[in-house]
Amino acid sequence: MRTEGTKIAIVTGAGSGIGRAVALELLGAGWSVALAGRREEKLVETAGGAREALCVPTDVSRPEEVAALHSAVRERFGRLDLLFNNAGTFGPGGVPVEELDYAAWRHVVDTNLNGAFLCAQAAYRQMKEQDPQGGRIINNGSVSAHTPRPHSVAYTATKHALTGLTKSLSLDGRPYGIAVGQIDIGNAATDMTERMSRGVVQANGQLMAEPVMDVADVAHTVRHMAELPLEANVQFATVMATTMPYVGRG
């Protein structure tokens, strides 16, 4: 069980990248954190033996596994104060839309959109029913929720859809003290963005290396959003490498 006054979070995609950075930031700030992700060994690496961490292998695209995740959190901690809805995949990058395999499209949609919905729905139910009522959901969008990269139709479509999910959940959560926001991230330095330093295709077809930022700065921002009182909400935040080609992209 949790220590009285300790905040409880679920971080999906916690085995690497942004999810790992956010989980470590919250653990360092005294939160208890349930680490969710497909690879148990990566979750254990993130936890690093912390007593306040609970590792729950989870494929967010599977409703039964999402239900099991939330059951484990209720059993261990008794409540939920934050869901960081972070799990996602870019899919097969660089594939023209006319060549994109439907199975690849479905995989991206099932992970980025359906998985985010399933996790948010379960968190919403818990936050509505618990006493005291309420909590916070932060969805990991992307600057691709605003502006696409070439050959990224599946990823971009799901990130645009996440914005709609965020707005709808935010509206529906008002009567129950459930605050919902979104962080749109551009070029945080992770394994997923390692290719940025080697060069990525721009809208004009040229290959160009792009600047990245420290993923810790993303984690600090998520923590700031998470630790606001429920009377205040960061609805949308964009955190990006200052000189990346986003403003004016294309």
Disulfide bonds with the S-S distance in Angstrom:
none
